[in-house]
Amino acid sequence: MIHYRNFLEAVLLQRSTERLDIDLLVLPDTNLILIASVIEPLRGANRISGSELYRWRLLTPDGAPVPTTSNIAVPAEGIFRATTEDTPLFVLASYNWHRSATPALKMQLSQAARHRTMIAGIESGTWLLAEASLLDGQPATVHWEDYEDFALAYPEVGAVKDRFVISAKRLTTSGSLPTVDLMLEIIRQRQGYSLALEVSRLFRYEQPSFHADEQLSAASAGLGMHDPRVTQAVRLMEEHIEQPLILARLARRVGISARHLQDLFQQSIGAPPHVHYLALRLNAARRKVIETTASFADIAAATGFNSASAFARSYRASFSESPSETRRRLRRRITPP
């Protein structure tokens, strides 16, 4: 569950094609995977879209490379200071966060909160925000191991057991994988379901199985599809891109009613079947636009659209540009001056 409060205040989550800059304040003893959980979905969105939708900057309390739990120092691009810039700030911490919670840093965070459009506590970064009184009166989440201690230490904060929480101008996450979920949600809100779905496929993980039919499909990875009927439906969608199945037929193939399938999709991935199906087809079409020289009419036919014009309308609605604009933009990027 996601907690929204004054949702429209969250500029970070408004639909936009403009580049979003994010500052990452990384504290000592942060996990490498936590840092990657923030950066890699953004990098993936940039690569898939062919545009610099996101740019990030790593900061540390003293500007020096920050040691991680893997004994690999991560270089910083600068020192964190309380300025008047409004760039969203993500505070990343894993272990020994209290060593960084100096009066000076807490003061800087409080001052930064006056100007930053959004401040996020990533995993143990939530503790830092609470220490700086930046979560008072708001719901927030932390790593499940810390939940009881956090709730007792900060009764003025509404501690909840969620993967991530969005509340007014604050974001909090409960770990590395929930942070990936948060970044996918940011991408979904800003660029739409299709791009978020395609980025989620970058983080696919197929655990070895004794049965071939138990393997995860490419599109189901990263979406938390725990119900096998949803996974089966998505696999059928993937197999019928050129000639899409209507919902009633899809549900019959899975063995349940259309209404039940709609409910399962909403519970499992937060989107109805037709939205997910359209995203699969549009992503397949986008890959053909980028990777081939096929005509738009041929691409439309290959991805289940009745006409090139219908395809172009759906494409623009999803990606904020036409197929021809995508090709022209990417051609300019690779053509030497």
VOPAGU-2260 file (C-alpha; in pm, 1 decimal, decimal comma):
REM VOPAGU-2260
SITE   aa  ch    i         X         Y         Z
SITE  MET   A    0       0,0       0,0       0,0
SITE  ILE   A    1     112,8     354,4     -76,0
SITE  HIS   A    2      18,8     646,5     145,2
SITE  TYR   A    3     -54,8     966,7     -45,1
SITE  ARG   A    4    -104,1    1298,8     125,0
SITE  ASN   A    5    -132,1    1624,5     -68,6
SITE  PHE   A    6     -29,1    1418,7    -370,5
SITE  LEU   A    7     -30,3    1711,4    -612,5
SITE  GLU   A    8     239,0    1879,5    -404,9
SITE  ALA   A    9     475,5    1602,8    -506,6
SITE  VAL   A   10     629,7    1764,3    -814,2
SITE  LEU   A   11     855,0    1462,4    -835,3
SITE  LEU   A   12     550,0    1253,2    -927,2
SITE  GLN   A   13     378,5    1472,7   -1184,0
SITE  ARG   A   14     360,6    1364,2   -1548,4
SITE  SER   A   15     650,7    1526,5   -1734,2
SITE  THR   A   16     895,4    1483,8   -2019,1
SITE  GLU   A   17    1137,9    1733,5   -1864,7
SITE  ARG   A   18    1465,5    1611,9   -1718,2
SITE  LEU   A   19    1457,9    1557,2   -1342,4
SITE  ASP   A   20    1775,5    1620,8   -1142,1
SITE  ILE   A   21    1815,4    1434,6    -811,7
SITE  ASP   A   22    2078,5    1477,5    -540,0
SITE  LEU   A   23    2183,1    1164,9    -349,2
SITE  LEU   A   24    2332,8    1218,9      -4,2
SITE  VAL   A   25    2516,0     891,2      59,7
SITE  LEU   A   26    2626,6     821,8     416,3
SITE  PRO   A   27    2909,9     589,2     525,7
SITE  ASP   A   28    2835,5     215,5     550,6
SITE  THR   A   29    2561,2     227,5     290,0
SITE  ASN   A   30    2508,9     -88,7      84,9
SITE  LEU   A   31    2617,2     -73,5    -277,1
SITE  ILE   A   32    2292,3    -240,3    -376,6
SITE  LEU   A   33    2096,6      39,9    -208,0
SITE  ILE   A   34    2279,4     301,5    -413,6
SITE  ALA   A   35    2220,2      96,9    -728,1
SITE  SER   A   36    1853,0      58,9    -638,2
SITE  VAL   A   37    1811,9     433,5    -679,1
SITE  ILE   A   38    2038,3     490,6    -977,1
SITE  GLU   A   39    1989,0     185,4   -1199,6
SITE  PRO   A   40    1613,9     229,2   -1265,9
SITE  LEU   A   41    1682,9     590,8   -1363,7
SITE  ARG   A   42    1969,4     486,1   -1588,6
SITE  GLY   A   43    1744,0     223,8   -1743,4
SITE  ALA   A   44    1472,6     481,1   -1809,3
SITE  ASN   A   45    1726,7     703,6   -1984,2
SITE  ARG   A   46    1859,4     419,4   -2199,4
SITE  ILE   A   47    1521,2     279,5   -2299,5
SITE  SER   A   48    1369,7     618,8   -2376,0
SITE  GLY   A   49    1677,4     742,9   -2560,2
SITE  SER   A   50    1647,8    1066,3   -2361,4
SITE  GLU   A   51    1812,9    1204,1   -2050,8
SITE  LEU   A   52    1499,1    1195,0   -1840,4
SITE  TYR   A   53    1697,7    1173,8   -1516,3
SITE  ARG   A   54    2029,6    1304,2   -1392,6
SITE  TRP   A   55    2175,2    1237,2   -1049,1
SITE  ARG   A   56    2457,7    1370,8    -838,9
SITE  LEU   A   57    2624,6    1187,9    -548,4
SITE  LEU   A   58    2705,1    1398,8    -243,4
SITE  THR   A   59    2864,0    1308,0      89,4
SITE  PRO   A   60    2881,1    1494,3     422,4
SITE  ASP   A   61    3245,8    1593,5     364,1
SITE  GLY   A   62    3274,5    1562,3     -14,2
SITE  ALA   A   63    3514,6    1268,3      14,8
SITE  PRO   A   64    3450,8     922,3    -133,8
SITE  VAL   A   65    3212,7     737,5      96,1
SITE  PRO   A   66    3303,8     388,5     225,7
SITE  THR   A   67    3037,0     123,4     169,4
SITE  THR   A   68    2970,4    -205,4     346,6
SITE  SER   A   69    3154,4    -381,5      62,9
SITE  ASN   A   70    3475,1    -186,0     135,6
SITE  ILE   A   71    3435,2     -15,0    -200,7
SITE  ALA   A   72    3451,4     361,0    -177,8
SITE  VAL   A   73    3198,6     545,8    -392,0
SITE  PRO   A   74    3333,4     876,5    -528,0
SITE  ALA   A   75    3135,7    1191,0    -455,8
SITE  GLU   A   76    3066,3    1478,9    -689,9
SITE  GLY   A   77    3054,9    1729,0    -408,4
SITE  ILE   A   78    2988,4    1808,2     -44,6
SITE  PHE   A   79    2633,9    1828,2      85,1
SITE  ARG   A   80    2541,2    2177,9     190,0
SITE  ALA   A   81    2212,3    2342,6     280,5
SITE  THR   A   82    2147,8    2569,2     -15,9
SITE  THR   A   83    1840,0    2727,5    -166,7
SITE  GLU   A   84    1822,9    2486,7    -460,9
SITE  ASP   A   85    1499,5    2293,6    -499,0
SITE  THR   A   86    1640,8    1968,2    -640,5
SITE  PRO   A   87    1487,1    1658,3    -474,7
SITE  LEU   A   88    1719,2    1509,2    -213,8
SITE  PHE   A   89    1750,7    1136,4    -141,1
SITE  VAL   A   90    1923,6    1047,8     187,4
SITE  LEU   A   91    2076,0     698,6     164,3
SITE  ALA   A   92    2192,3     503,8     470,4
SITE  SER   A   93    2217,3     138,7     571,8
SITE  TYR   A   94    2426,8      73,2     884,1
SITE  ASN   A   95    2562,4     294,5    1163,0
SITE  TRP   A   96    2346,9     585,8    1053,2
SITE  HIS   A   97    2369,5     739,7    1401,5
SITE  ARG   A   98    2739,6     812,3    1346,8
SITE  SER   A   99    2642,2    1054,2    1073,3
SITE  ALA   A  100    2354,3    1211,6    1266,7
SITE  THR   A  101    2559,3    1505,6    1390,0
SITE  PRO   A  102    2392,4    1828,3    1498,1
SITE  ALA   A  103    2548,8    1996,5    1194,4
SITE  LEU   A  104    2404,2    1744,9     946,1
SITE  LYS   A  105    2060,4    1752,5    1108,8
SITE  MET   A  106    2063,4    2130,7    1087,9
SITE  GLN   A  107    2162,0    2113,8     720,7
SITE  LEU   A  108    1877,2    1872,5     648,5
SITE  SER   A  109    1628,9    2098,9     825,6
SITE  GLN   A  110    1750,3    2398,0     627,0
SITE  ALA   A  111    1744,2    2203,6     300,9
SITE  ALA   A  112    1383,5    2101,7     366,3
SITE  ARG   A  113    1277,6    2464,0     336,2
SITE  HIS   A  114    1368,9    2467,1     -32,4
SITE  ARG   A  115    1383,5    2108,8    -163,1
SITE  THR   A  116    1071,1    2000,5    -350,7
SITE  MET   A  117    1107,0    1650,7    -205,3
SITE  ILE   A  118    1326,6    1476,3      51,9
SITE  ALA   A  119    1344,7    1096,9      63,9
SITE  GLY   A  120    1470,8     868,7     339,4
SITE  ILE   A  121    1608,0     558,8     169,4
SITE  GLU   A  122    1619,7     260,7     407,9
SITE  SER   A  123    1798,1     391,6     722,3
SITE  GLY   A  124    1786,8     738,9     574,8
SITE  THR   A  125    1439,2     746,6     730,9
SITE  TRP   A  126    1606,6     760,4    1072,8
SITE  LEU   A  127    1803,4    1068,6     969,8
SITE  LEU   A  128    1489,5    1246,8     854,5
SITE  ALA   A  129    1313,7    1157,3    1179,6
SITE  GLU   A  130    1611,9    1281,2    1382,5
SITE  ALA   A  131    1588,6    1612,9    1195,7
SITE  SER   A  132    1211,3    1629,5    1274,8
SITE  LEU   A  133    1127,8    1614,4     905,4
SITE  LEU   A  134     874,3    1331,8     939,8
SITE  ASP   A  135     664,1    1463,7    1228,0
SITE  GLY   A  136     295,6    1398,4    1171,0
SITE  GLN   A  137     356,0    1196,2     855,5
SITE  PRO   A  138     353,1     824,2     777,9
SITE  ALA   A  139     693,8     668,8     714,7
SITE  THR   A  140     848,2     325,5     676,8
SITE  VAL   A  141    1182,1     168,6     768,7
SITE  HIS   A  142    1349,7    -168,9     732,7
SITE  TRP   A  143    1133,8    -437,4     892,1
SITE  GLU   A  144    1408,8    -523,3    1144,5
SITE  ASP   A  145    1400,4    -164,7    1272,7
SITE  TYR   A  146    1026,1    -110,2    1276,4
SITE  GLU   A  147     957,0    -162,0    1648,6
SITE  ASP   A  148    1258,1      43,4    1758,6
SITE  PHE   A  149    1170,9     320,8    1515,7
SITE  ALA   A  150     806,9     337,1    1627,1
SITE  LEU   A  151     913,2     363,1    1991,9
SITE  ALA   A  152    1185,9     620,3    1924,6
SITE  TYR   A  153     965,1     852,2    1716,3
SITE  PRO   A  154     601,0     836,4    1834,8
SITE  GLU   A  155     537,5    1163,3    1650,0
SITE  VAL   A  156     596,4     978,6    1320,7
SITE  GLY   A  157     329,5     745,9    1186,0
SITE  ALA   A  158     538,5     431,4    1140,7
SITE  VAL   A  159     384,4     187,3     892,2
SITE  LYS   A  160     487,3    -151,9     760,0
SITE  ASP   A  161     498,6     -77,2     388,1
SITE  ARG   A  162     756,9    -126,4     115,3
SITE  PHE   A  163     762,5     247,1      50,1
SITE  VAL   A  164     556,6     549,5     151,1
SITE  ILE   A  165     478,8     865,3     -43,4
SITE  SER   A  166     352,6    1146,4     175,6
SITE  ALA   A  167     339,9    1515,5      79,9
SITE  LYS   A  168     702,6    1619,7      28,5
SITE  ARG   A  169     853,5    1310,0     186,5
SITE  LEU   A  170     935,4     962,5      57,0
SITE  THR   A  171    1059,6     669,8     264,7
SITE  THR   A  172    1155,9     313,8     175,0
SITE  SER   A  173    1212,1      -3,2     378,9
SITE  GLY   A  174    1506,3    -157,2     190,5
SITE  SER   A  175    1686,8    -205,1    -138,4
SITE  LEU   A  176    1421,1    -389,7    -339,4
SITE  PRO   A  177    1142,3    -164,0    -208,8
SITE  THR   A  178    1357,1     126,0    -329,5
SITE  VAL   A  179    1350,4     -23,2    -680,4
SITE  ASP   A  180     971,8     -35,4    -643,3
SITE  LEU   A  181     969,9     333,4    -549,5
SITE  MET   A  182    1184,9     432,3    -846,0
SITE  LEU   A  183     958,0     236,2   -1081,2
SITE  GLU   A  184     660,6     419,2    -931,0
SITE  ILE   A  185     831,9     753,3    -993,1
SITE  ILE   A  186     896,0     654,6   -1354,9
SITE  ARG   A  187     535,4     534,9   -1391,7
SITE  GLN   A  188     396,5     861,0   -1257,3
SITE  ARG   A  189     626,3    1078,8   -1467,0
SITE  GLN   A  190     654,2     887,0   -1796,5
SITE  GLY   A  191     372,2     632,7   -1784,4
SITE  TYR   A  192     310,0     264,2   -1729,9
SITE  SER   A  193     476,3     147,3   -2051,4
SITE  LEU   A  194     820,7     284,1   -1967,0
SITE  ALA   A  195     798,5     166,1   -1606,1
SITE  LEU   A  196     711,4    -183,2   -1729,4
SITE  GLU   A  197    1004,0    -187,2   -1971,4
SITE  VAL   A  198    1245,6     -68,1   -1700,9
SITE  SER   A  199    1119,8    -338,6   -1464,4
SITE  ARG   A  200    1224,3    -601,2   -1720,3
SITE  LEU   A  201    1587,2    -493,1   -1672,9
SITE  PHE   A  202    1576,0    -637,8   -1321,5
SITE  ARG   A  203    1438,9    -978,3   -1412,6
SITE  TYR   A  204    1552,4   -1267,7   -1197,3
SITE  GLU   A  205    1463,4   -1621,5   -1295,1
SITE  GLN   A  206    1527,2   -1867,1   -1016,4
SITE  PRO   A  207    1614,6   -2213,3   -1151,6
SITE  SER   A  208    1313,8   -2443,2   -1154,8
SITE  PHE   A  209    1268,2   -2813,9   -1197,7
SITE  HIS   A  210     974,9   -2742,6   -1427,6
SITE  ALA   A  211    1017,2   -2540,3   -1744,9
SITE  ASP   A  212     666,6   -2394,9   -1722,1
SITE  GLU   A  213     743,8   -2236,5   -1385,4
SITE  GLN   A  214     993,0   -1993,3   -1528,7
SITE  LEU   A  215     908,4   -1624,3   -1495,9
SITE  SER   A  216     823,6   -1443,0   -1816,4
SITE  ALA   A  217    1025,5   -1138,0   -1910,0
SITE  ALA   A  218     735,2    -903,6   -1851,9
SITE  SER   A  219     637,6   -1047,1   -1514,3
SITE  ALA   A  220     980,6   -1001,2   -1357,6
SITE  GLY   A  221     998,4    -716,3   -1112,1
SITE  LEU   A  222     620,9    -672,2   -1090,4
SITE  GLY   A  223     545,1    -895,0    -792,9
SITE  MET   A  224     315,4   -1131,5    -984,0
SITE  HIS   A  225     266,9   -1386,2    -709,8
SITE  ASP   A  226     -62,9   -1521,8    -841,8
SITE  PRO   A  227       7,5   -1790,9   -1104,6
SITE  ARG   A  228    -309,7   -1694,8   -1293,9
SITE  VAL   A  229    -177,4   -1342,4   -1346,4
SITE  THR   A  230     157,2   -1482,3   -1459,4
SITE  GLN   A  231     -22,2   -1716,4   -1701,3
SITE  ALA   A  232    -232,3   -1431,8   -1837,7
SITE  VAL   A  233      75,3   -1215,7   -1894,4
SITE  ARG   A  234     248,4   -1502,2   -2072,5
SITE  LEU   A  235     -53,4   -1535,9   -2301,6
SITE  MET   A  236     -42,4   -1162,4   -2367,4
SITE  GLU   A  237     324,1   -1189,1   -2465,3
SITE  GLU   A  238     244,6   -1477,6   -2700,1
SITE  HIS   A  239     -37,9   -1285,2   -2868,0
SITE  ILE   A  240     107,8    -943,9   -2941,9
SITE  GLU   A  241      20,5    -945,1   -3312,9
SITE  GLN   A  242    -338,7   -1060,4   -3259,6
SITE  PRO   A  243    -441,0    -952,5   -2907,3
SITE  LEU   A  244    -686,6   -1167,7   -2715,7
SITE  ILE   A  245   -1001,9   -1001,4   -2588,2
SITE  LEU   A  246   -1039,4   -1001,2   -2209,6
SITE  ALA   A  247   -1314,3   -1265,3   -2203,4
SITE  ARG   A  248   -1108,5   -1509,6   -2407,7
SITE  LEU   A  249    -796,3   -1439,0   -2204,8
SITE  ALA   A  250    -986,0   -1507,8   -1883,7
SITE  ARG   A  251   -1127,9   -1834,4   -2023,6
SITE  ARG   A  252    -776,2   -1950,7   -2113,3
SITE  VAL   A  253    -671,3   -1885,2   -1754,2
SITE  GLY   A  254    -981,4   -2054,8   -1616,2
SITE  ILE   A  255   -1152,6   -1766,4   -1437,0
SITE  SER   A  256   -1407,3   -1496,1   -1514,4
SITE  ALA   A  257   -1310,7   -1167,5   -1678,7
SITE  ARG   A  258   -1412,9    -977,8   -1365,1
SITE  HIS   A  259   -1198,1   -1200,4   -1144,6
SITE  LEU   A  260    -899,4   -1156,4   -1375,6
SITE  GLN   A  261    -940,7    -779,2   -1360,2
SITE  ASP   A  262    -943,7    -792,1    -980,7
SITE  LEU   A  263    -633,9   -1014,6    -969,9
SITE  PHE   A  264    -439,4    -779,0   -1199,0
SITE  GLN   A  265    -534,0    -478,0    -988,9
SITE  GLN   A  266    -428,2    -653,5    -668,8
SITE  SER   A  267    -107,5    -795,9    -814,6
SITE  ILE   A  268      38,8    -516,8   -1028,5
SITE  GLY   A  269    -186,8    -219,8    -966,9
SITE  ALA   A  270    -314,5    -197,6   -1324,5
SITE  PRO   A  271    -605,1    -358,7   -1513,5
SITE  PRO   A  272    -533,0    -620,0   -1783,3
SITE  HIS   A  273    -598,5    -389,4   -2079,5
SITE  VAL   A  274    -348,3    -132,3   -1950,8
SITE  HIS   A  275     -79,5    -397,0   -1906,4
SITE  TYR   A  276    -156,2    -555,3   -2244,1
SITE  LEU   A  277    -137,5    -221,1   -2423,5
SITE  ALA   A  278     194,4    -145,2   -2251,5
SITE  LEU   A  279     338,9    -477,7   -2368,8
SITE  ARG   A  280     233,4    -405,7   -2727,5
SITE  LEU   A  281     358,1     -47,1   -2722,6
SITE  ASN   A  282     693,0    -152,4   -2578,2
SITE  ALA   A  283     727,4    -417,3   -2848,9
SITE  ALA   A  284     641,2    -153,3   -3106,6
SITE  ARG   A  285     889,4      94,1   -2960,2
SITE  ARG   A  286    1169,1    -160,6   -2986,1
SITE  LYS   A  287    1083,6    -208,1   -3353,1
SITE  VAL   A  288    1077,1     167,8   -3409,4
SITE  ILE   A  289    1422,6     201,6   -3252,5
SITE  GLU   A  290    1592,1    -118,2   -3367,4
SITE  THR   A  291    1450,7    -169,9   -3718,9
SITE  THR   A  292    1370,4      26,1   -4032,7
SITE  ALA   A  293    1026,1    -131,2   -4070,0
SITE  SER   A  294     743,4      94,1   -4181,6
SITE  PHE   A  295     504,4     218,9   -3917,0
SITE  ALA   A  296     220,1      36,8   -4090,0
SITE  ASP   A  297     411,8    -291,3   -4062,0
SITE  ILE   A  298     496,1    -220,9   -3697,6
SITE  ALA   A  299     131,8    -141,3   -3626,1
SITE  ALA   A  300      21,4    -470,0   -3780,5
SITE  ALA   A  301     289,0    -666,6   -3594,9
SITE  THR   A  302     179,1    -528,1   -3257,6
SITE  GLY   A  303    -196,5    -562,4   -3290,3
SITE  PHE   A  304    -309,2    -215,6   -3400,3
SITE  ASN   A  305    -583,0    -179,8   -3661,5
SITE  SER   A  306    -405,3      98,8   -3848,8
SITE  ALA   A  307     -90,8     307,9   -3852,5
SITE  SER   A  308    -290,4     609,3   -3735,2
SITE  ALA   A  309    -433,3     421,4   -3434,4
SITE  PHE   A  310     -82,9     302,7   -3352,2
SITE  ALA   A  311      56,9     655,9   -3379,1
SITE  ARG   A  312    -210,7     794,6   -3144,2
SITE  SER   A  313    -144,9     531,9   -2878,0
SITE  TYR   A  314     231,4     568,6   -2918,6
SITE  ARG   A  315     219,5     945,9   -2869,5
SITE  ALA   A  316     -15,0     916,6   -2570,9
SITE  SER   A  317     227,8     677,2   -2403,5
SITE  PHE   A  318     568,3     816,7   -2502,2
SITE  SER   A  319     487,9    1188,3   -2558,4
SITE  GLU   A  320     624,0    1177,4   -2912,5
SITE  SER   A  321     531,9    1016,7   -3243,1
SITE  PRO   A  322     717,0     712,5   -3384,8
SITE  SER   A  323     873,5     933,0   -3654,2
SITE  GLU   A  324     989,9    1181,0   -3389,3
SITE  THR   A  325    1153,6     896,0   -3197,3
SITE  ARG   A  326    1346,7     787,5   -3504,4
SITE  ARG   A  327    1450,5    1141,8   -3595,3
SITE  ARG   A  328    1566,0    1216,2   -3241,4
SITE  LEU   A  329    1772,2     899,8   -3212,6
SITE  ARG   A  330    1915,4     950,3   -3562,5
SITE  ARG   A  331    2040,7    1294,6   -3460,2
SITE  ARG   A  332    2211,6    1140,5   -3156,0
SITE  ILE   A  333    2412,0     886,5   -3356,2
SITE  THR   A  334    2483,9    1098,1   -3664,2
SITE  PRO   A  335    2834,1    1256,0   -3634,8
SITE  PRO   A  336    2855,1    1632,8   -3685,8
